[in-house]
């Protein structure tokens, strides 16, 4: 894509679109994980709290894997580049785990038979949890180095727009990933199986990342070394110290990101269950009889398709506004645009919490997509002002701690809280899944307050 490998590049629109194809594929994996992990694990016997604990895979691997892989990729020098080996390895392993996850019960039975071991009651759930951890670890292993390609290779004045293109790819990938099954049902009356959807995600992740690794050339590692030989000897703690000492604004950006992602994950973790059990009124089926599960099977499938459509709408809006957000932030500053975007997301949450009308919920998810597009781009653009050359991968990995950390709170405290909010219906017990949106709105407003405190330098 570029002849001069040793200089920062200013990319054309075509080059920016090509650059983000790997992120497009990565989003297939993440979208299937978000939408369908709830129905799969509930079918294997996971209660709301157990479901939350399984979701811990994402934040824990994010806090551990991204900083380590980011630091390693800063100091990796191969003929394939610094970042690309991690991108490919993550894609390959994730593709395998994506295939295995919806087949967890069958894999557990197969292993028990071949190893002549008694099958535990929750054998399938254990395998599913392991596959979730592998998927999340691999997505995190790829995501940090991918983000680091921006400050690594692209001129500073394009950092905001480059991150917006990544947001654009996430939106488009999510729309297609989430919308495929509902579209096939609507257009051809064909219900795509959960297993087929995960296979689709595996192929998209692997092929998209392979394309990026083949077509996007990194700057020469030898050039980076010659500029600062001492960088090879940096430790993670040194990177963390340098990161936190860069500017007082870094603390505010990190705190803003921490609060924001509590709000984001309140939606991502619980929305499908909210759609099934609150919008469509399906009772909890964790311990339900086979007859009750059969009775609600059609409605559960309808609700799962509805959830996919809502996520498609969310990401369609994200896709539509991501590049305009990048353009507006370049003109007016990241801070102002981000504040407005977060306010719209918080308001959509509050309204979603008080309605179970499917059409209204779908519209509100679309409005939330404005905030989602901003969250995917502008915090990273704000942070880019404070990244020391040669530490891009480590910094993006460290910053991910403030994305992964809040998810732990949602997976444990919020999941536990919902598991305690039980009410009885004619068909059985249910939970107040809508409470997650009240919690999410509160922390998003707190994030707005913190964002307003950030002192931003607008580049002209």
C-alpha positions as CSV (number, residue, x, y, z in Angstrom):
1,X,0.0,0.0,0.0
2,X,2.9,2.4,0.5
3,X,6.4,2.4,-0.9
4,X,8.1,4.3,1.9
5,X,7.8,1.9,4.8
6,X,10.0,4.0,7.2
7,X,7.8,7.1,7.3
8,X,4.4,7.9,8.8
9,X,1.8,7.8,6.1
10,X,-1.2,9.9,5.1
11,X,-3.7,7.5,3.9
12,X,-6.3,8.0,1.2
13,X,-9.9,7.1,1.7
14,X,-9.4,3.8,-0.2
15,X,-6.3,3.0,1.9
16,X,-8.3,3.8,5.2
17,X,-11.1,1.5,4.1
18,X,-8.6,-1.3,3.2
19,X,-6.9,-0.8,6.6
20,X,-10.0,-1.4,8.6
21,X,-11.1,-4.7,6.9
22,X,-9.5,-6.8,9.6
23,X,-11.5,-4.9,12.2
24,X,-14.6,-5.6,10.1
25,X,-13.9,-9.3,10.4
26,X,-13.0,-9.1,14.1
27,X,-16.4,-7.6,14.8
28,X,-18.2,-10.6,13.5
29,X,-16.6,-12.7,16.3
30,X,-17.4,-10.1,18.9
31,X,-21.0,-9.6,17.7
32,X,-21.9,-13.3,17.7
33,X,-20.3,-13.5,21.2
34,X,-22.5,-10.6,22.4
35,X,-25.8,-11.6,20.8
36,X,-25.8,-15.4,21.2
37,X,-23.7,-16.3,24.2
38,X,-26.8,-15.8,26.5
39,X,-29.1,-18.2,24.7
40,X,-26.4,-20.8,24.4
41,X,-25.3,-20.7,28.0
42,X,-28.9,-20.4,29.4
43,X,-29.7,-23.6,27.4
44,X,-26.8,-25.3,29.1
45,X,-28.1,-24.3,32.6
46,X,-26.5,-20.9,33.3
47,X,-28.5,-18.6,35.7
48,X,-28.1,-14.8,35.3
49,X,-25.3,-14.7,37.9
50,X,-23.5,-17.7,36.3
51,X,-24.0,-16.0,32.9
52,X,-22.3,-12.9,34.3
53,X,-19.4,-14.9,35.6
54,X,-18.9,-16.5,32.2
55,X,-18.8,-12.9,30.7
56,X,-15.8,-12.3,33.0
57,X,-13.7,-13.9,30.2
58,X,-13.8,-10.6,28.3
59,X,-12.6,-8.2,30.9
60,X,-10.1,-10.5,32.6
61,X,-8.5,-11.5,29.3
62,X,-8.6,-7.8,28.3
63,X,-6.8,-6.7,31.4
64,X,-4.2,-9.4,31.2
65,X,-3.8,-10.2,27.5
66,X,-4.0,-6.8,25.8
67,X,-1.3,-5.1,27.9
68,X,1.0,-8.1,27.6
69,X,0.5,-8.6,23.9
70,X,0.7,-4.8,23.4
71,X,4.1,-4.7,25.1
72,X,5.3,-7.8,23.4
73,X,4.3,-6.4,20.0
74,X,6.2,-3.2,20.7
75,X,9.3,-5.3,21.0
76,X,8.7,-7.9,18.4
77,X,10.8,-7.6,15.2
78,X,10.2,-10.1,12.4
79,X,10.1,-9.9,8.7
80,X,6.3,-10.0,9.0
81,X,6.3,-6.9,11.2
82,X,5.6,-6.2,14.9
83,X,1.8,-6.4,15.0
84,X,0.8,-8.8,12.2
85,X,2.0,-12.1,13.9
86,X,-0.3,-11.4,16.8
87,X,-3.2,-10.4,14.6
88,X,-3.0,-13.7,12.6
89,X,-2.5,-16.0,15.7
90,X,-5.5,-14.4,17.4
91,X,-7.7,-14.8,14.3
92,X,-6.7,-18.5,13.8
93,X,-7.4,-19.6,17.4
94,X,-10.6,-17.5,17.7
95,X,-12.0,-19.1,14.5
96,X,-11.5,-22.6,16.1
97,X,-13.2,-21.5,19.4
98,X,-16.1,-19.8,17.5
99,X,-16.9,-23.1,15.8
100,X,-16.6,-25.0,19.1
101,X,-18.7,-22.7,21.4
102,X,-22.2,-23.6,20.2
103,X,-21.2,-27.2,20.0
104,X,-20.1,-27.3,23.6
105,X,-22.6,-30.0,24.7
106,X,-21.6,-32.3,21.9
107,X,-17.9,-31.7,22.5
108,X,-18.3,-32.5,26.2
109,X,-20.2,-35.7,25.4
110,X,-17.5,-36.7,22.9
111,X,-14.6,-36.1,25.3
112,X,-16.4,-38.0,28.1
113,X,-17.0,-41.0,25.8
114,X,-13.5,-41.1,24.4
115,X,-11.8,-40.6,27.7
116,X,-14.2,-43.0,29.5
117,X,-15.1,-40.4,32.1
118,X,-18.4,-39.6,33.7
119,X,-20.0,-36.5,32.1
120,X,-20.5,-33.8,34.7
121,X,-24.0,-32.3,34.9
122,X,-22.6,-29.0,33.6
123,X,-20.0,-30.5,31.3
124,X,-21.3,-28.6,28.3
125,X,-21.3,-25.3,30.3
126,X,-17.7,-25.9,31.3
127,X,-16.7,-26.4,27.7
128,X,-18.7,-23.3,26.6
129,X,-17.0,-21.2,29.3
130,X,-13.6,-22.4,28.1
131,X,-14.4,-21.5,24.5
132,X,-15.7,-18.1,25.6
133,X,-12.4,-17.4,27.3
134,X,-10.4,-18.5,24.3
135,X,-12.5,-16.3,22.0
136,X,-12.2,-13.2,24.2
137,X,-8.4,-13.8,24.7
138,X,-7.9,-14.0,21.0
139,X,-10.0,-11.0,20.2
140,X,-8.1,-9.0,22.8
141,X,-4.8,-10.3,21.5
142,X,-5.7,-9.0,18.1
143,X,-7.4,-5.7,19.1
144,X,-4.6,-4.0,21.0
145,X,-1.9,-4.4,18.2
146,X,-4.5,-3.5,15.6
147,X,-5.3,-0.2,17.4
148,X,-1.5,0.4,17.7
149,X,-1.1,0.3,13.9
150,X,-2.7,3.8,13.8
151,X,0.0,5.8,15.8
152,X,2.6,3.3,14.4
153,X,2.0,4.1,10.8
154,X,-0.3,7.0,10.2
155,X,0.4,10.8,10.5
156,X,-0.9,12.4,13.8
157,X,-3.4,14.6,12.0
158,X,-5.2,11.5,10.7
159,X,-5.5,9.7,14.1
160,X,-9.1,10.8,14.7
161,X,-10.3,10.0,11.3
162,X,-8.4,6.6,11.2
163,X,-10.0,5.6,14.5
164,X,-13.3,6.7,13.1
165,X,-12.8,4.4,10.1
166,X,-12.2,1.6,12.6
167,X,-15.5,2.6,14.2
168,X,-17.0,2.6,10.7
169,X,-15.7,-1.0,10.2
170,X,-17.1,-2.1,13.5
171,X,-20.5,-0.7,12.7
172,X,-20.7,-2.3,9.2
173,X,-19.4,-5.6,10.5
174,X,-21.9,-5.6,13.3
175,X,-24.8,-4.8,11.0
176,X,-24.0,-7.6,8.7
177,X,-23.2,-10.1,11.4
178,X,-26.3,-9.3,13.4
179,X,-28.6,-8.8,10.5
180,X,-27.9,-11.9,8.4
181,X,-30.0,-14.4,10.4
182,X,-33.1,-12.0,10.7
183,X,-32.8,-11.1,7.0
184,X,-32.7,-14.8,5.9
185,X,-35.8,-15.4,8.0
186,X,-37.6,-12.4,6.6
187,X,-36.6,-12.9,3.0
188,X,-36.6,-16.7,2.6
189,X,-38.3,-17.9,5.8
190,X,-35.1,-19.7,6.7
191,X,-34.0,-19.7,10.3
192,X,-30.2,-19.7,10.4
193,X,-29.0,-21.9,13.2
194,X,-26.8,-20.6,16.0
195,X,-24.0,-23.0,14.9
196,X,-24.1,-21.6,11.3
197,X,-23.9,-18.0,12.6
198,X,-20.8,-18.8,14.6
199,X,-19.2,-20.5,11.6
200,X,-19.9,-17.3,9.6
201,X,-18.2,-15.3,12.3
202,X,-15.2,-17.6,12.3
203,X,-14.7,-17.3,8.5
204,X,-15.2,-13.5,8.5
205,X,-12.6,-13.0,11.3
206,X,-10.0,-15.2,9.8
207,X,-10.4,-13.9,6.2
208,X,-10.6,-10.2,7.2
209,X,-7.5,-10.4,9.4
210,X,-5.6,-12.3,6.8
211,X,-6.4,-9.6,4.2
212,X,-5.2,-6.9,6.5
213,X,-2.0,-8.7,7.3
214,X,-1.3,-9.2,3.6
215,X,-2.1,-5.8,2.3
216,X,-1.2,-3.3,5.1
217,X,2.6,-2.9,5.4
218,X,4.0,-1.8,8.7
219,X,6.8,0.6,9.1
220,X,10.3,-0.9,9.3
221,X,11.1,-2.3,12.7
222,X,14.7,-1.6,12.1
223,X,13.9,2.1,11.8
224,X,12.0,2.1,15.1
225,X,15.0,0.4,16.8
226,X,17.5,2.9,15.5
227,X,15.5,5.8,16.9
228,X,15.6,4.4,20.4
229,X,17.4,1.3,21.2
230,X,16.5,1.5,24.9
231,X,12.8,0.9,24.1
232,X,13.5,-2.8,23.6
233,X,14.4,-3.1,27.3
234,X,11.3,-1.4,28.6
235,X,9.1,-3.4,31.1
236,X,5.4,-3.2,31.4
237,X,5.7,-1.3,34.7
238,X,7.9,1.3,33.0
239,X,5.4,1.6,30.3
240,X,2.6,2.0,32.9
241,X,4.7,4.7,34.7
242,X,5.4,6.6,31.5
243,X,1.8,6.4,30.5
244,X,0.4,7.7,33.8
245,X,3.0,10.5,34.0
246,X,2.3,11.8,30.5
247,X,-0.3,14.3,31.6
248,X,-2.9,14.9,34.3
249,X,-5.4,14.7,31.4
250,X,-4.6,11.0,31.0
251,X,-6.1,10.3,34.4
252,X,-9.3,12.0,33.3
253,X,-9.5,10.2,30.0
254,X,-9.0,6.8,31.8
255,X,-11.7,7.6,34.4
256,X,-14.0,8.7,31.6
257,X,-13.4,5.4,29.8
258,X,-13.9,3.4,32.9
259,X,-17.4,4.9,33.6
260,X,-18.3,4.8,29.9
261,X,-17.7,1.1,29.6
262,X,-19.8,0.2,32.7
263,X,-22.6,1.8,30.8
264,X,-21.8,0.1,27.5
265,X,-21.5,-3.4,29.0
266,X,-24.8,-3.0,30.8
267,X,-26.3,-3.1,27.3
268,X,-24.0,-5.6,25.6
269,X,-24.1,-8.2,28.3
270,X,-27.8,-8.1,29.1
271,X,-29.7,-6.9,26.0
272,X,-30.5,-10.2,24.5
273,X,-31.8,-11.5,27.8
274,X,-33.8,-8.3,28.1
275,X,-35.3,-8.9,24.7
276,X,-36.2,-12.5,25.4
277,X,-37.5,-12.1,29.0
278,X,-38.7,-8.5,29.2
279,X,-39.7,-7.5,25.7
280,X,-41.1,-10.9,24.6
281,X,-42.1,-12.1,28.1
282,X,-40.4,-15.5,28.0
283,X,-40.0,-16.8,31.6
284,X,-36.6,-17.9,32.8
285,X,-35.8,-21.3,31.3
286,X,-32.6,-22.1,33.2
287,X,-34.3,-24.9,35.2
288,X,-37.5,-25.2,33.1
289,X,-38.9,-28.6,32.0
290,X,-38.4,-29.8,28.5
291,X,-42.1,-29.2,27.8
292,X,-41.9,-25.6,28.9
293,X,-38.8,-25.0,26.8
294,X,-40.5,-26.5,23.8
295,X,-43.6,-24.3,24.5
296,X,-41.5,-21.1,24.4
297,X,-39.0,-22.2,21.7
298,X,-40.7,-20.2,18.9
299,X,-41.0,-17.1,21.0
300,X,-37.4,-17.4,22.2
301,X,-36.2,-17.7,18.5
302,X,-38.3,-14.6,17.7
303,X,-36.8,-12.7,20.5
304,X,-33.3,-13.7,19.6
305,X,-33.9,-12.5,16.0
306,X,-35.3,-9.3,17.4
307,X,-32.1,-8.8,19.5
308,X,-30.0,-9.4,16.4
309,X,-32.1,-6.8,14.5
310,X,-31.7,-4.3,17.4
311,X,-27.9,-4.8,17.4
312,X,-27.9,-4.4,13.6
313,X,-29.8,-1.1,14.0
314,X,-27.4,0.1,16.7
315,X,-24.4,-0.7,14.5
316,X,-26.1,0.6,11.4
317,X,-26.3,4.0,13.0
318,X,-22.8,3.6,14.3
319,X,-21.7,2.8,10.7
320,X,-23.6,5.8,9.4
321,X,-22.3,8.4,11.8
322,X,-18.8,7.2,12.6
323,X,-17.0,9.1,9.8
324,X,-19.1,12.3,10.3
325,X,-18.2,12.1,14.0
326,X,-14.5,12.0,13.0
327,X,-15.0,15.0,10.7
328,X,-16.9,16.9,13.3
329,X,-14.4,16.1,16.0
330,X,-11.6,17.4,13.8
331,X,-13.4,20.7,13.4
332,X,-14.9,21.2,16.8
333,X,-12.8,19.0,19.0
334,X,-13.1,15.4,20.4
335,X,-14.5,16.6,23.7
336,X,-17.6,18.5,22.6
337,X,-18.7,15.8,20.1
338,X,-18.1,13.0,22.6
339,X,-20.2,14.7,25.3
340,X,-23.2,15.2,23.0
341,X,-22.9,11.5,21.8
342,X,-22.8,10.2,25.4
343,X,-25.9,12.2,26.4
344,X,-27.9,10.8,23.6
345,X,-26.9,7.3,24.6
346,X,-27.8,7.9,28.3
347,X,-31.3,9.2,27.3
348,X,-31.9,6.2,25.1
349,X,-31.1,3.9,28.0
350,X,-33.5,5.7,30.3
351,X,-36.3,5.4,27.8
352,X,-35.5,1.8,27.1
353,X,-35.8,0.9,30.8
354,X,-39.4,2.0,30.9
355,X,-40.8,0.5,27.8
356,X,-41.2,-3.1,26.4
357,X,-42.6,-2.0,23.1
358,X,-40.4,-3.7,20.4
359,X,-40.6,-0.8,17.9
360,X,-39.7,1.7,20.6
361,X,-36.8,-0.4,21.8
362,X,-35.5,-0.8,18.3
363,X,-35.5,3.0,17.7
364,X,-33.8,3.6,21.0
365,X,-31.1,1.1,20.2
366,X,-30.5,3.1,17.0
367,X,-30.2,6.4,19.0
368,X,-27.7,4.6,21.3
369,X,-25.6,3.9,18.2
370,X,-24.6,7.6,18.1
371,X,-22.9,7.2,21.4
372,X,-21.4,3.8,20.5
373,X,-19.7,5.3,17.4
374,X,-18.2,8.0,19.5
375,X,-17.0,5.6,22.2
376,X,-15.2,3.5,19.6
377,X,-13.2,6.4,18.2
378,X,-12.8,9.6,20.2
379,X,-11.4,8.3,23.5
380,X,-8.6,6.7,21.5
381,X,-8.1,9.9,19.6
382,X,-7.9,11.9,22.8
383,X,-5.3,9.5,24.2
384,X,-3.2,9.5,21.1
385,X,-2.0,13.0,22.0
386,X,-0.1,11.5,25.0
387,X,1.5,8.4,23.5
388,X,5.3,8.2,23.5
389,X,6.8,7.0,20.3
390,X,7.7,3.3,20.5
391,X,5.2,2.5,23.2
392,X,2.0,2.5,21.1
393,X,1.1,-1.2,21.6
394,X,1.8,-1.1,25.4
395,X,-0.3,2.2,25.8
396,X,-3.3,0.7,23.9
397,X,-3.0,-2.4,26.1
398,X,-2.8,-0.4,29.3
399,X,-5.8,1.8,28.2
400,X,-7.8,-1.4,27.6
401,X,-7.6,-2.0,31.4
402,X,-10.0,0.9,31.7
403,X,-12.3,-0.8,29.3
404,X,-12.0,-4.3,30.8
405,X,-12.0,-3.3,34.4
406,X,-15.5,-1.9,34.5
407,X,-16.8,-5.0,32.7
408,X,-15.8,-7.0,35.8
409,X,-18.2,-4.8,37.9
410,X,-21.0,-5.4,35.4
411,X,-20.3,-9.2,35.1
412,X,-20.4,-9.6,38.9
413,X,-22.2,-6.8,40.8
414,X,-24.8,-6.0,38.2
415,X,-25.4,-9.6,37.3
416,X,-25.7,-10.5,41.0
417,X,-28.1,-7.6,41.5
418,X,-30.4,-8.7,38.6
419,X,-30.3,-12.3,39.9
420,X,-31.8,-11.0,43.1
421,X,-34.6,-9.0,41.3
422,X,-37.0,-11.9,40.8
423,X,-40.7,-11.8,40.1
424,X,-43.3,-14.4,39.5
425,X,-45.3,-14.8,36.2
426,X,-48.0,-17.2,35.2
427,X,-45.5,-19.3,33.3
428,X,-42.7,-19.1,35.9
429,X,-40.1,-16.8,37.4
430,X,-38.5,-13.9,35.6
431,X,-35.9,-11.2,36.3
432,X,-35.9,-7.4,36.0
433,X,-33.4,-7.3,33.2
434,X,-34.4,-3.7,32.4
435,X,-32.6,-2.5,35.6
436,X,-29.3,-2.7,33.7
437,X,-30.4,0.3,31.6
438,X,-31.1,2.4,34.7
439,X,-27.6,1.6,36.0
440,X,-26.0,2.2,32.5
441,X,-27.7,5.6,32.2
442,X,-26.4,6.8,35.5
443,X,-22.7,5.9,34.8
444,X,-22.9,7.4,31.3
445,X,-24.0,10.7,32.8
446,X,-21.1,10.5,35.2
447,X,-18.8,9.9,32.2
448,X,-20.2,13.1,30.6
449,X,-19.3,15.1,33.7
450,X,-15.7,13.7,33.7
451,X,-15.4,14.3,29.9
452,X,-16.3,18.0,30.4
453,X,-13.4,18.3,32.9
454,X,-10.8,17.2,30.3
455,X,-8.6,20.0,29.0
456,X,-8.3,19.4,25.2
457,X,-5.9,20.9,22.7
458,X,-7.7,21.2,19.4
459,X,-5.3,20.7,16.4
460,X,-6.0,23.1,13.6
